[in-house]
Amino acid sequence: MSISHFGAVLLFSLFTSVVFGITQRAEPRMMVRFGAFCFALFAGGTVAASWVMWLIKH
Amino acid sequence: MVTKVNYPLTAGDKALTEDSPARVSPTLALLAGWLVPGAGHLLLGKWVRAGLLMVSILGMFAIGIALQGKVYTPNTGEPLDMLGFAGDLGSGLLYGLARLLGWGQAPVLVAVADYGTKFIVVAGLLNIVAAVDAHSLASGRKRS
C-alpha cells in the first residue's frame, strides 16, 4: 500500500478524532463537535507545523 | 426470599441495579473492549458507538499493517521498543493475530512504513481509551 504524507495525516486525524469524540463527551451532539474540533486541530496543527519547518529551512 | 443488604452501594453496584440498562459488569466491558475493539460498547447496547470505534481502530491497525509498519515484540532490551510493545498490546486480540500471522516483522525501510508503525501503536492506545470508556459507562461514572 502506498499513501501520501498528507493522506496519512488525514486518515490519522479522522480515526483518532472519532475515538476522542465518542470517549471524551457524553452527548451525541457534543461528541460530533469535539470530534470535529480534534480533527481540525490535528490536521491544522500538522499543516501549521509543516509551514514552520519550511520557514526554518528557508 | 429477598434479603435486605445493609451496606452502602458502590458506583458499580448502583450502575448494575439502576443506571445501566444492559447490566454488564464493568470489568467484563473493559476486558471485552480491550480484546475486540468496540465490543465493550456493543455489550452495553451502544451499537453506533461500537461500530464507529471498531471501524476506526481496526482501520488504523489495518492501514498500519498495509503500510508495512512494525509490530513490536517483548524483551528486545530497547526502552522505546518496550513502550511500543505496550502500545501495540492495547490492540488485544489484533496484536495476537498479528504476531500469529507474522505481520509487521519486516524491517522498516521507508518513511511511510514508519507511519505504519505509529498507526499500529496509536490503534492500540485508542483501543485502551475506548475500553476504559466502556468501563466508565458500565460503572455509571459516565452518564451516557
N, CA and C atoms of all chains as a GROMACS GRO file, in nm:
protein
  606
    1MET      N    1   0.085  -0.120   0.000
    1MET     CA    2   0.000   0.000   0.000
    1MET      C    3   0.088   0.125   0.000
    2SER      N    4   0.050   0.220  -0.082
    2SER     CA    5   0.123   0.346  -0.085
    2SER      C    6   0.027   0.460  -0.049
    3ILE      N    7   0.077   0.554   0.025
    3ILE     CA    8  -0.009   0.664   0.070
    3ILE      C    9   0.076   0.790   0.079
    4SER      N   10   0.014   0.904   0.046
    4SER     CA   11   0.089   1.030   0.056
    4SER      C   12   0.100   1.070   0.203
    5HIS      N   13   0.192   1.158   0.233
    5HIS     CA   14   0.211   1.203   0.370
    5HIS      C   15   0.085   1.275   0.421
    6PHE      N   16   0.027   1.358   0.332
    6PHE     CA   17  -0.093   1.432   0.371
    6PHE      C   18  -0.211   1.337   0.389
    7GLY      N   19  -0.217   1.234   0.304
    7GLY     CA   20  -0.322   1.132   0.319
    7GLY      C   21  -0.312   1.062   0.454
    8ALA      N   22  -0.188   1.032   0.494
    8ALA     CA   23  -0.166   0.968   0.624
    8ALA      C   24  -0.212   1.059   0.737
    9VAL      N   25  -0.186   1.189   0.722
    9VAL     CA   26  -0.229   1.286   0.824
    9VAL      C   27  -0.380   1.287   0.836
   10LEU      N   28  -0.448   1.290   0.720
   10LEU     CA   29  -0.594   1.297   0.722
   10LEU      C   30  -0.655   1.171   0.782
   11LEU      N   31  -0.602   1.054   0.745
   11LEU     CA   32  -0.655   0.928   0.800
   11LEU      C   33  -0.631   0.920   0.950
   12PHE      N   34  -0.510   0.954   0.992
   12PHE     CA   35  -0.477   0.952   1.135
   12PHE      C   36  -0.571   1.046   1.211
   13SER      N   37  -0.588   1.167   1.158
   13SER     CA   38  -0.673   1.266   1.226
   13SER      C   39  -0.818   1.218   1.233
   14LEU      N   40  -0.865   1.159   1.123
   14LEU     CA   41  -1.005   1.114   1.119
   14LEU      C   42  -1.031   1.006   1.224
   15PHE      N   43  -0.952   0.901   1.221
   15PHE     CA   44  -0.976   0.788   1.312
   15PHE      C   45  -0.958   0.830   1.459
   16THR      N   46  -0.854   0.906   1.485
   16THR     CA   47  -0.828   0.948   1.623
   16THR      C   48  -0.940   1.040   1.674
   17SER      N   49  -0.987   1.130   1.587
   17SER     CA   50  -1.092   1.224   1.628
   17SER      C   51  -1.223   1.151   1.657
   18VAL      N   52  -1.252   1.047   1.578
   18VAL     CA   53  -1.376   0.970   1.603
   18VAL      C   54  -1.371   0.908   1.744
   19VAL      N   55  -1.257   0.846   1.777
   19VAL     CA   56  -1.245   0.781   1.908
   19VAL      C   57  -1.248   0.886   2.020
   20PHE      N   58  -1.176   0.996   2.002
   20PHE     CA   59  -1.176   1.101   2.104
   20PHE      C   60  -1.317   1.158   2.124
   21GLY      N   61  -1.386   1.183   2.013
   21GLY     CA   62  -1.521   1.239   2.022
   21GLY      C   63  -1.614   1.149   2.100
   22ILE      N   64  -1.610   1.019   2.071
   22ILE     CA   65  -1.701   0.924   2.137
   22ILE      C   66  -1.666   0.908   2.285
   23THR      N   67  -1.537   0.904   2.315
   23THR     CA   68  -1.497   0.869   2.452
   23THR      C   69  -1.489   0.990   2.546
   24GLN      N   70  -1.469   1.109   2.491
   24GLN     CA   71  -1.446   1.223   2.580
   24GLN      C   72  -1.569   1.309   2.603
   25ARG      N   73  -1.679   1.279   2.538
   25ARG     CA   74  -1.803   1.354   2.559
   25ARG      C   75  -1.919   1.257   2.579
   26ALA      N   76  -2.025   1.305   2.648
   26ALA     CA   77  -2.136   1.216   2.683
   26ALA      C   78  -2.255   1.228   2.588
   27GLU      N   79  -2.279   1.348   2.534
   27GLU     CA   80  -2.395   1.368   2.446
   27GLU      C   81  -2.355   1.358   2.300
   28PRO      N   82  -2.440   1.294   2.218
   28PRO     CA   83  -2.404   1.277   2.076
   28PRO      C   84  -2.365   1.405   2.004
   29ARG      N   85  -2.442   1.514   2.029
   29ARG     CA   86  -2.410   1.639   1.960
   29ARG      C   87  -2.271   1.690   2.001
   30MET      N   88  -2.240   1.680   2.130
   30MET     CA   89  -2.109   1.724   2.178
   30MET      C   90  -1.997   1.633   2.126
   31MET      N   91  -2.032   1.505   2.107
   31MET     CA   92  -1.932   1.413   2.051
   31MET      C   93  -1.890   1.458   1.912
   32VAL      N   94  -1.991   1.492   1.830
   32VAL     CA   95  -1.962   1.536   1.693
   32VAL      C   96  -1.880   1.665   1.695
   33ARG      N   97  -1.921   1.758   1.781
   33ARG     CA   98  -1.849   1.886   1.789
   33ARG      C   99  -1.705   1.866   1.833
   34PHE      N  100  -1.686   1.783   1.937
   34PHE     CA  101  -1.550   1.763   1.988
   34PHE      C  102  -1.465   1.686   1.887
   35GLY      N  103  -1.528   1.590   1.818
   35GLY     CA  104  -1.456   1.514   1.715
   35GLY      C  105  -1.410   1.606   1.603
   36ALA      N  106  -1.501   1.696   1.560
   36ALA     CA  107  -1.465   1.790   1.454
   36ALA      C  108  -1.354   1.884   1.500
   37PHE      N  109  -1.363   1.926   1.625
   37PHE     CA  110  -1.260   2.014   1.684
   37PHE      C  111  -1.124   1.945   1.684
   38CYS      N  112  -1.122   1.819   1.728
   38CYS     CA  113  -0.996   1.742   1.731
   38CYS      C  114  -0.940   1.726   1.590
   39PHE      N  115  -1.030   1.695   1.494
   39PHE     CA  116  -0.984   1.676   1.356
   39PHE      C  117  -0.919   1.803   1.304
   40ALA      N  118  -0.985   1.916   1.329
   40ALA     CA  119  -0.930   2.045   1.283
   40ALA      C  120  -0.795   2.073   1.350
   41LEU      N  121  -0.785   2.043   1.478
   41LEU     CA  122  -0.658   2.066   1.548
   41LEU      C  123  -0.548   1.977   1.495
   42PHE      N  124  -0.579   1.848   1.474
   42PHE     CA  125  -0.478   1.754   1.424
   42PHE      C  126  -0.429   1.797   1.285
   43ALA      N  127  -0.526   1.813   1.194
   43ALA     CA  128  -0.490   1.844   1.055
   43ALA      C  129  -0.430   1.984   1.045
   44GLY      N  130  -0.496   2.081   1.108
   44GLY     CA  131  -0.446   2.219   1.104
   44GLY      C  132  -0.310   2.232   1.171
   45GLY      N  133  -0.293   2.165   1.283
   45GLY     CA  134  -0.166   2.170   1.355
   45GLY      C  135  -0.052   2.113   1.273
   46THR      N  136  -0.082   2.006   1.199
   46THR     CA  137   0.023   1.947   1.115
   46THR      C  138   0.062   2.040   1.001
   47VAL      N  139  -0.040   2.102   0.938
   47VAL     CA  140  -0.011   2.195   0.828
   47VAL      C  141   0.069   2.314   0.882
   48ALA      N  142   0.028   2.366   0.998
   48ALA     CA  143   0.099   2.480   1.058
   48ALA      C  144   0.244   2.442   1.092
   49ALA      N  145   0.262   2.324   1.150
   49ALA     CA  146   0.398   2.279   1.185
   49ALA      C  147   0.483   2.261   1.060
   50SER      N  148   0.418   2.215   0.950
   50SER     CA  149   0.492   2.199   0.824
   50SER      C  150   0.543   2.332   0.772
   51TRP      N  151   0.456   2.435   0.780
   51TRP     CA  152   0.498   2.569   0.734
   51TRP      C  153   0.609   2.624   0.822
   52VAL      N  154   0.601   2.599   0.952
   52VAL     CA  155   0.707   2.645   1.043
   52VAL      C  156   0.840   2.580   1.004
   53MET      N  157   0.836   2.451   0.974
   53MET     CA  158   0.960   2.381   0.935
   53MET      C  159   1.013   2.436   0.804
   54TRP      N  160   0.920   2.468   0.710
   54TRP     CA  161   0.961   2.525   0.582
   54TRP      C  162   1.028   2.660   0.604
   55LEU      N  163   0.969   2.742   0.693
   55LEU     CA  164   1.025   2.875   0.722
   55LEU      C  165   1.162   2.863   0.787
   56ILE      N  166   1.177   2.766   0.876
   56ILE     CA  167   1.308   2.746   0.941
   56ILE      C  168   1.413   2.708   0.838
   57LYS      N  169   1.372   2.623   0.744
   57LYS     CA  170   1.468   2.577   0.644
   57LYS      C  171   1.508   2.690   0.548
   58HIS      N  172   1.410   2.778   0.517
   58HIS     CA  173   1.440   2.887   0.422
   58HIS      C  174   1.474   3.016   0.495
   59MET      N  175  -3.721  -1.578   4.866
   59MET     CA  176  -3.698  -1.493   4.982
   59MET      C  177  -3.601  -1.379   4.944
   60VAL      N  178  -3.634  -1.259   4.982
   60VAL     CA  179  -3.549  -1.143   4.950
   60VAL      C  180  -3.472  -1.102   5.074
   61THR      N  181  -3.340  -1.091   5.060
   61THR     CA  182  -3.257  -1.048   5.173
   61THR      C  183  -3.224  -0.901   5.158
   62LYS      N  184  -3.233  -0.828   5.266
   62LYS     CA  185  -3.201  -0.686   5.263
   62LYS      C  186  -3.050  -0.670   5.284
   63VAL      N  187  -2.988  -0.587   5.200
   63VAL     CA  188  -2.844  -0.564   5.211
   63VAL      C  189  -2.821  -0.436   5.288
   64ASN      N  190  -2.738  -0.441   5.391
   64ASN     CA  191  -2.717  -0.324   5.477
   64ASN      C  192  -2.579  -0.263   5.460
   65TYR      N  193  -2.528  -0.254   5.340
   65TYR     CA  194  -2.400  -0.186   5.322
   65TYR      C  195  -2.416  -0.085   5.209
   66PRO      N  196  -2.335   0.023   5.212
   66PRO     CA  197  -2.350   0.125   5.108
   66PRO      C  198  -2.312   0.071   4.971
   67LEU      N  199  -2.391   0.107   4.871
   67LEU     CA  200  -2.364   0.060   4.736
   67LEU      C  201  -2.254   0.143   4.671
   68THR      N  202  -2.165   0.077   4.600
   68THR     CA  203  -2.062   0.149   4.525
   68THR      C  204  -2.125   0.198   4.395
   69ALA      N  205  -2.049   0.283   4.323
   69ALA     CA  206  -2.099   0.333   4.194
   69ALA      C  207  -2.125   0.217   4.099
   70GLY      N  208  -2.040   0.116   4.104
   70GLY     CA  209  -2.057   0.000   4.016
   70GLY      C  210  -2.182  -0.078   4.051
   71ASP      N  211  -2.210  -0.094   4.181
   71ASP     CA  212  -2.330  -0.165   4.225
   71ASP      C  213  -2.456  -0.092   4.178
   72LYS      N  214  -2.453   0.042   4.196
   72LYS     CA  215  -2.569   0.122   4.156
   72LYS      C  216  -2.593   0.110   4.007
   73ALA      N  217  -2.483   0.112   3.931
   73ALA     CA  218  -2.497   0.101   3.785
   73ALA      C  219  -2.559  -0.032   3.747
   74LEU      N  220  -2.518  -0.137   3.816
   74LEU     CA  221  -2.569  -0.270   3.784
   74LEU      C  222  -2.717  -0.281   3.818
   75THR      N  223  -2.763  -0.207   3.921
   75THR     CA  224  -2.901  -0.222   3.962
   75THR      C  225  -2.994  -0.118   3.902
   76GLU      N  226  -2.941   0.004   3.872
   76GLU     CA  227  -3.032   0.110   3.829
   76GLU      C  228  -2.996   0.172   3.694
   77ASP      N  229  -2.873   0.225   3.686
   77ASP     CA  230  -2.840   0.314   3.575
   77ASP      C  231  -2.820   0.244   3.441
   78SER      N  232  -2.755   0.130   3.442
   78SER     CA  233  -2.719   0.066   3.316
   78SER      C  234  -2.828  -0.029   3.269
   79PRO      N  235  -2.892   0.004   3.155
   79PRO     CA  236  -2.999  -0.083   3.108
   79PRO      C  237  -2.948  -0.221   3.068
   80ALA      N  238  -2.824  -0.227   3.020
   80ALA     CA  239  -2.771  -0.356   2.975
   80ALA      C  240  -2.721  -0.442   3.093
   81ARG      N  241  -2.691  -0.382   3.204
   81ARG     CA  242  -2.644  -0.451   3.326
   81ARG      C  243  -2.527  -0.542   3.297
   82VAL      N  244  -2.423  -0.481   3.251
   82VAL     CA  245  -2.300  -0.554   3.221
   82VAL      C  246  -2.197  -0.517   3.327
   83SER      N  247  -2.121  -0.616   3.372
   83SER     CA  248  -2.017  -0.589   3.469
   83SER      C  249  -1.912  -0.496   3.408
   84PRO      N  250  -1.869  -0.392   3.483
   84PRO     CA  251  -1.768  -0.301   3.429
   84PRO      C  252  -1.640  -0.374   3.388
   85THR      N  253  -1.601  -0.474   3.464
   85THR     CA  254  -1.479  -0.548   3.430
   85THR      C  255  -1.495  -0.623   3.299
   86LEU      N  256  -1.613  -0.681   3.280
   86LEU     CA  257  -1.640  -0.753   3.155
   86LEU      C  258  -1.637  -0.657   3.036
   87ALA      N  259  -1.698  -0.539   3.055
   87ALA     CA  260  -1.698  -0.438   2.947
   87ALA      C  261  -1.555  -0.396   2.914
   88LEU      N  262  -1.473  -0.379   3.018
   88LEU     CA  263  -1.333  -0.339   2.997
   88LEU      C  264  -1.256  -0.447   2.922
   89LEU      N  265  -1.271  -0.570   2.967
   89LEU     CA  266  -1.198  -0.681   2.904
   89LEU      C  267  -1.242  -0.704   2.759
   90ALA      N  268  -1.374  -0.703   2.740
   90ALA     CA  269  -1.427  -0.724   2.604
   90ALA      C  270  -1.380  -0.613   2.511
   91GLY      N  271  -1.385  -0.488   2.562
   91GLY     CA  272  -1.341  -0.374   2.482
   91GLY      C  273  -1.194  -0.380   2.448
   92TRP      N  274  -1.115  -0.434   2.540
   92TRP     CA  275  -0.971  -0.446   2.513
   92TRP      C  276  -0.944  -0.557   2.410
   93LEU      N  277  -1.010  -0.670   2.428
   93LEU     CA  278  -0.982  -0.784   2.339
   93LEU      C  279  -1.030  -0.757   2.197
   94VAL      N  280  -1.152  -0.705   2.183
   94VAL     CA  281  -1.207  -0.676   2.049
   94VAL      C  282  -1.250  -0.530   2.047
   95PRO      N  283  -1.192  -0.448   1.960
   95PRO     CA  284  -1.229  -0.306   1.956
   95PRO      C  285  -1.380  -0.286   1.940
   96GLY      N  286  -1.438  -0.208   2.031
   96GLY     CA  287  -1.581  -0.177   2.023
   96GLY      C  288  -1.671  -0.277   2.094
   97ALA      N  289  -1.617  -0.391   2.136
   97ALA     CA  290  -1.701  -0.496   2.196
   97ALA      C  291  -1.758  -0.452   2.331
   98GLY      N  292  -1.685  -0.370   2.405
   98GLY     CA  293  -1.735  -0.321   2.533
   98GLY      C  294  -1.862  -0.239   2.515
   99HIS      N  295  -1.862  -0.150   2.416
   99HIS     CA  296  -1.980  -0.068   2.388
   99HIS      C  297  -2.093  -0.154   2.331
  100LEU      N  298  -2.055  -0.256   2.255
  100LEU     CA  299  -2.156  -0.346   2.198
  100LEU      C  300  -2.232  -0.416   2.309
  101LEU      N  301  -2.160  -0.462   2.411
  101LEU     CA  302  -2.223  -0.529   2.525
  101LEU      C  303  -2.319  -0.436   2.598
  102LEU      N  304  -2.288  -0.307   2.595
  102LEU     CA  305  -2.371  -0.209   2.665
  102LEU      C  306  -2.488  -0.160   2.579
  103GLY      N  307  -2.497  -0.213   2.458
  103GLY     CA  308  -2.607  -0.176   2.370
  103GLY      C  309  -2.584  -0.047   2.294
  104LYS      N  310  -2.460   0.003   2.294
  104LYS     CA  311  -2.429   0.126   2.220
  104LYS      C  312  -2.379   0.086   2.082
  105TRP      N  313  -2.472   0.053   1.994
  105TRP     CA  314  -2.439  -0.005   1.864
  105TRP      C  315  -2.360   0.090   1.774
  106VAL      N  316  -2.409   0.213   1.766
  106VAL     CA  317  -2.345   0.308   1.675
  106VAL      C  318  -2.202   0.339   1.721
  107ARG      N  319  -2.188   0.364   1.849
  107ARG     CA  320  -2.053   0.394   1.902
  107ARG      C  321  -1.961   0.274   1.883
  108ALA      N  322  -2.015   0.156   1.910
  108ALA     CA  323  -1.934   0.034   1.894
  108ALA      C  324  -1.885   0.020   1.750
  109GLY      N  325  -1.976   0.045   1.655
  109GLY     CA  326  -1.940   0.033   1.514
  109GLY      C  327  -1.834   0.134   1.474
  110LEU      N  328  -1.854   0.259   1.519
  110LEU     CA  329  -1.756   0.363   1.484
  110LEU      C  330  -1.620   0.334   1.546
  111LEU      N  331  -1.621   0.290   1.671
  111LEU     CA  332  -1.493   0.259   1.737
  111LEU      C  333  -1.424   0.142   1.667
  112MET      N  334  -1.505   0.042   1.632
  112MET     CA  335  -1.447  -0.076   1.567
  112MET      C  336  -1.385  -0.038   1.431
  113VAL      N  337  -1.461   0.038   1.353
  113VAL     CA  338  -1.411   0.078   1.221
  113VAL      C  339  -1.284   0.163   1.235
  114SER      N  340  -1.286   0.256   1.330
  114SER     CA  341  -1.171   0.346   1.346
  114SER      C  342  -1.046   0.270   1.390
  115ILE      N  343  -1.060   0.187   1.493
  115ILE     CA  344  -0.942   0.119   1.548
  115ILE      C  345  -0.894   0.009   1.453
  116LEU      N  346  -0.989  -0.069   1.401
  116LEU     CA  347  -0.949  -0.172   1.303
  116LEU      C  348  -0.887  -0.107   1.180
  117GLY      N  349  -0.946   0.006   1.137
  117GLY     CA  350  -0.895   0.077   1.020
  117GLY      C  351  -0.752   0.123   1.041
  118MET      N  352  -0.728   0.182   1.158
  118MET     CA  353  -0.591   0.230   1.186
  118MET      C  354  -0.492   0.114   1.190
  119PHE      N  355  -0.534   0.006   1.254
  119PHE     CA  356  -0.445  -0.110   1.265
  119PHE      C  357  -0.418  -0.168   1.125
  120ALA      N  358  -0.524  -0.183   1.046
  120ALA     CA  359  -0.509  -0.243   0.913
  120ALA      C  360  -0.422  -0.156   0.822
  121ILE      N  361  -0.442  -0.024   0.829
  121ILE     CA  362  -0.360   0.066   0.748
  121ILE      C  363  -0.213   0.056   0.791
  122GLY      N  364  -0.193   0.049   0.922
  122GLY     CA  365  -0.056   0.035   0.973
  122GLY      C  366   0.011  -0.090   0.921
  123ILE      N  367  -0.061  -0.200   0.919
  123ILE     CA  368  -0.006  -0.326   0.867
  123ILE      C  369   0.018  -0.314   0.716
  124ALA      N  370  -0.080  -0.254   0.646
  124ALA     CA  371  -0.068  -0.239   0.500
  124ALA      C  372   0.050  -0.150   0.462
  125LEU      N  373   0.083  -0.054   0.549
  125LEU     CA  374   0.198   0.034   0.522
  125LEU      C  375   0.330  -0.031   0.561
  126GLN      N  376   0.322  -0.159   0.600
  126GLN     CA  377   0.439  -0.237   0.641
  126GLN      C  378   0.503  -0.183   0.769
  127GLY      N  379   0.415  -0.138   0.859
  127GLY     CA  380   0.464  -0.091   0.988
  127GLY      C  381   0.514  -0.206   1.073
  128LYS      N  382   0.589  -0.170   1.176
  128LYS     CA  383   0.650  -0.272   1.261
  128LYS      C  384   0.556  -0.308   1.376
  129VAL      N  385   0.545  -0.439   1.403
  129VAL     CA  386   0.472  -0.485   1.521
  129VAL      C  387   0.577  -0.522   1.625
  130TYR      N  388   0.575  -0.451   1.738
  130TYR     CA  389   0.680  -0.470   1.839
  130TYR      C  390   0.666  -0.604   1.911
  131THR      N  391   0.780  -0.656   1.951
  131THR     CA  392   0.783  -0.780   2.030
  131THR      C  393   0.841  -0.748   2.168
  132PRO      N  394   0.808  -0.828   2.270
  132PRO     CA  395   0.862  -0.801   2.403
  132PRO      C  396   1.008  -0.842   2.414
  133ASN      N  397   1.073  -0.789   2.516
  133ASN     CA  398   1.209  -0.831   2.553
  133ASN      C  399   1.314  -0.806   2.446
  134THR      N  400   1.307  -0.691   2.379
  134THR     CA  401   1.415  -0.659   2.286
  134THR      C  402   1.529  -0.588   2.359
  135GLY      N  403   1.501  -0.540   2.481
  135GLY     CA  404   1.604  -0.470   2.559
  135GLY      C  405   1.607  -0.321   2.534
  136GLU      N  406   1.541  -0.273   2.430
  136GLU     CA  407   1.537  -0.130   2.399
  136GLU      C  408   1.418  -0.065   2.469
  137PRO      N  409   1.439   0.041   2.547
  137PRO     CA  410   1.326   0.105   2.619
  137PRO      C  411   1.215   0.153   2.526
  138LEU      N  412   1.252   0.213   2.411
  138LEU     CA  413   1.149   0.262   2.318
  138LEU      C  414   1.070   0.146   2.258
  139ASP      N  415   1.138   0.034   2.234
  139ASP     CA  416   1.068  -0.084   2.182
  139ASP      C  417   0.969  -0.137   2.286
  140MET      N  418   1.009  -0.128   2.414
  140MET     CA  419   0.919  -0.176   2.519
  140MET      C  420   0.794  -0.088   2.527
  141LEU      N  421   0.812   0.043   2.508
  141LEU     CA  422   0.695   0.132   2.505
  141LEU      C  423   0.607   0.102   2.385
  142GLY      N  424   0.671   0.078   2.271
  142GLY     CA  425   0.596   0.041   2.151
  142GLY      C  426   0.519  -0.088   2.172
  143PHE      N  427   0.582  -0.182   2.240
  143PHE     CA  428   0.515  -0.309   2.268
  143PHE      C  429   0.392  -0.287   2.356
  144ALA      N  430   0.408  -0.200   2.458
  144ALA     CA  431   0.294  -0.171   2.547
  144ALA      C  432   0.179  -0.109   2.467
  145GLY      N  433   0.213  -0.020   2.374
  145GLY     CA  434   0.110   0.040   2.290
  145GLY      C  435   0.044  -0.062   2.201
  146ASP      N  436   0.124  -0.146   2.137
  146ASP     CA  437   0.070  -0.250   2.048
  146ASP      C  438  -0.022  -0.346   2.122
  147LEU      N  439   0.017  -0.376   2.246
  147LEU     CA  440  -0.060  -0.473   2.326
  147LEU      C  441  -0.202  -0.423   2.353
  148GLY      N  442  -0.221  -0.292   2.345
  148GLY     CA  443  -0.354  -0.235   2.365
  148GLY      C  444  -0.455  -0.283   2.262
  149SER      N  445  -0.408  -0.335   2.149
  149SER     CA  446  -0.500  -0.382   2.045
  149SER      C  447  -0.564  -0.515   2.078
  150GLY      N  448  -0.522  -0.577   2.188
  150GLY     CA  449  -0.584  -0.702   2.232
  150GLY      C  450  -0.562  -0.817   2.135
  151LEU      N  451  -0.670  -0.877   2.090
  151LEU     CA  452  -0.660  -0.995   2.002
  151LEU      C  453  -0.596  -0.961   1.868
  152LEU      N  454  -0.611  -0.836   1.825
  152LEU     CA  455  -0.549  -0.795   1.698
  152LEU      C  456  -0.398  -0.813   1.705
  153TYR      N  457  -0.341  -0.778   1.821
  153TYR     CA  458  -0.196  -0.793   1.838
  153TYR      C  459  -0.158  -0.942   1.831
  154GLY      N  460  -0.236  -1.024   1.900
  154GLY     CA  461  -0.210  -1.169   1.897
  154GLY      C  462  -0.218  -1.224   1.756
  155LEU      N  463  -0.318  -1.176   1.681
  155LEU     CA  464  -0.335  -1.220   1.542
  155LEU      C  465  -0.215  -1.178   1.457
  156ALA      N  466  -0.171  -1.055   1.478
  156ALA     CA  467  -0.056  -1.005   1.401
  156ALA      C  468   0.069  -1.087   1.429
  157ARG      N  469   0.090  -1.119   1.556
  157ARG     CA  470   0.208  -1.200   1.592
  157ARG      C  471   0.196  -1.341   1.536
  158LEU      N  472   0.074  -1.393   1.544
  158LEU     CA  473   0.049  -1.530   1.497
  158LEU      C  474   0.074  -1.543   1.346
  159LEU      N  475   0.031  -1.442   1.272
  159LEU     CA  476   0.044  -1.447   1.126
  159LEU      C  477   0.174  -1.384   1.076
  160GLY      N  478   0.255  -1.335   1.168
  160GLY     CA  479   0.384  -1.281   1.128
  160GLY      C  480   0.378  -1.145   1.062
  161TRP      N  481   0.269  -1.070   1.086
  161TRP     CA  482   0.258  -0.936   1.026
  161TRP      C  483   0.355  -0.841   1.096
  162GLY      N  484   0.404  -0.743   1.021
  162GLY     CA  485   0.485  -0.636   1.079
  162GLY      C  486   0.621  -0.681   1.129
  163GLN      N  487   0.676  -0.785   1.073
  163GLN     CA  488   0.807  -0.834   1.118
  163GLN      C  489   0.920  -0.790   1.026
  164ALA      N  490   0.884  -0.738   0.907
  164ALA     CA  491   0.988  -0.695   0.812
  164ALA      C  492   1.053  -0.565   0.862
  165PRO      N  493   1.182  -0.543   0.832
  165PRO     CA  494   1.246  -0.419   0.876
  165PRO      C  495   1.185  -0.297   0.809
  166VAL      N  496   1.179  -0.187   0.885
  166VAL     CA  497   1.120  -0.062   0.834
  166VAL      C  498   1.224   0.009   0.747
  167LEU      N  499   1.193   0.025   0.619
  167LEU     CA  500   1.290   0.083   0.526
  167LEU      C  501   1.247   0.217   0.468
  168VAL      N  502   1.118   0.244   0.466
  168VAL     CA  503   1.071   0.369   0.405
  168VAL      C  504   0.992   0.450   0.507
  169ALA      N  505   0.973   0.581   0.476
  169ALA     CA  506   0.908   0.672   0.572
  169ALA      C  507   0.765   0.628   0.602
  170VAL      N  508   0.691   0.586   0.498
  170VAL     CA  509   0.551   0.550   0.523
  170VAL      C  510   0.540   0.425   0.610
  171ALA      N  511   0.642   0.338   0.607
  171ALA     CA  512   0.640   0.222   0.696
  171ALA      C  513   0.653   0.266   0.841
  172ASP      N  514   0.730   0.374   0.863
  172ASP     CA  515   0.740   0.428   0.998
  172ASP      C  516   0.606   0.488   1.040
  173TYR      N  517   0.535   0.550   0.944
  173TYR     CA  518   0.399   0.597   0.974
  173TYR      C  519   0.313   0.477   1.014
  174GLY      N  520   0.330   0.367   0.942
  174GLY     CA  521   0.252   0.246   0.971
  174GLY      C  522   0.276   0.198   1.113
  175THR      N  523   0.402   0.203   1.158
  175THR     CA  524   0.434   0.164   1.295
  175THR      C  525   0.357   0.250   1.395
  176LYS      N  526   0.353   0.380   1.366
  176LYS     CA  527   0.280   0.471   1.456
  176LYS      C  528   0.130   0.445   1.451
  177PHE      N  529   0.078   0.414   1.334
  177PHE     CA  530  -0.065   0.382   1.322
  177PHE      C  531  -0.099   0.262   1.411
  178ILE      N  532  -0.013   0.160   1.409
  178ILE     CA  533  -0.039   0.038   1.487
  178ILE      C  534  -0.035   0.068   1.636
  179VAL      N  535   0.066   0.144   1.679
  179VAL     CA  536   0.077   0.176   1.822
  179VAL      C  537  -0.043   0.260   1.867
  180VAL      N  538  -0.078   0.362   1.787
  180VAL     CA  539  -0.188   0.450   1.826
  180VAL      C  540  -0.321   0.375   1.824
  181ALA      N  541  -0.337   0.279   1.732
  181ALA     CA  542  -0.459   0.197   1.733
  181ALA      C  543  -0.473   0.126   1.867
  182GLY      N  544  -0.363   0.074   1.919
  182GLY     CA  545  -0.365   0.007   2.049
  182GLY      C  546  -0.399   0.103   2.162
  183LEU      N  547  -0.339   0.223   2.158
  183LEU     CA  548  -0.366   0.321   2.264
  183LEU      C  549  -0.512   0.369   2.259
  184LEU      N  550  -0.563   0.390   2.137
  184LEU     CA  551  -0.704   0.431   2.124
  184LEU      C  552  -0.797   0.321   2.173
  185ASN      N  553  -0.758   0.196   2.150
  185ASN     CA  554  -0.841   0.085   2.196
  185ASN      C  555  -0.849   0.083   2.349
  186ILE      N  556  -0.738   0.116   2.414
  186ILE     CA  557  -0.739   0.123   2.560
  186ILE      C  558  -0.834   0.234   2.607
  187VAL      N  559  -0.827   0.350   2.540
  187VAL     CA  560  -0.916   0.461   2.574
  187VAL      C  561  -1.062   0.418   2.558
  188ALA      N  562  -1.092   0.346   2.448
  188ALA     CA  563  -1.230   0.302   2.422
  188ALA      C  564  -1.274   0.200   2.527
  189ALA      N  565  -1.184   0.109   2.566
  189ALA     CA  566  -1.219   0.007   2.666
  189ALA      C  567  -1.245   0.072   2.802
  190VAL      N  568  -1.165   0.171   2.837
  190VAL     CA  569  -1.187   0.242   2.964
  190VAL      C  570  -1.319   0.318   2.960
  191ASP      N  571  -1.354   0.372   2.843
  191ASP     CA  572  -1.482   0.440   2.828
  191ASP      C  573  -1.598   0.343   2.850
  192ALA      N  574  -1.584   0.222   2.796
  192ALA     CA  575  -1.689   0.120   2.817
  192ALA      C  576  -1.700   0.086   2.966
  193HIS      N  577  -1.587   0.078   3.033
  193HIS     CA  578  -1.587   0.053   3.178
  193HIS      C  579  -1.658   0.166   3.252
  194SER      N  580  -1.631   0.290   3.213
  194SER     CA  581  -1.693   0.404   3.279
  194SER      C  582  -1.845   0.405   3.257
  195LEU      N  583  -1.886   0.367   3.137
  195LEU     CA  584  -2.030   0.361   3.108
  195LEU      C  585  -2.098   0.252   3.192
  196ALA      N  586  -2.031   0.136   3.202
  196ALA     CA  587  -2.090   0.024   3.276
  196ALA      C  588  -2.093   0.052   3.426
  197SER      N  589  -1.994   0.126   3.476
  197SER     CA  590  -1.990   0.152   3.620
  197SER      C  591  -2.074   0.272   3.659
  198GLY      N  592  -2.122   0.347   3.560
  198GLY     CA  593  -2.204   0.464   3.590
  198GLY      C  594  -2.124   0.591   3.609
  199ARG      N  595  -1.992   0.582   3.594
  199ARG     CA  596  -1.910   0.702   3.609
  199ARG      C  597  -1.936   0.800   3.496
  200LYS      N  598  -1.966   0.745   3.378
  200LYS     CA  599  -2.004   0.830   3.265
  200LYS      C  600  -2.154   0.812   3.244
  201ARG      N  601  -2.225   0.924   3.226
  201ARG     CA  602  -2.371   0.919   3.222
  201ARG      C  603  -2.425   0.840   3.103
  202SER      N  604  -2.380   0.875   2.983
  202SER     CA  605  -2.435   0.806   2.866
  202SER      C  606  -2.333   0.805   2.753
   0.00000   0.00000   0.00000
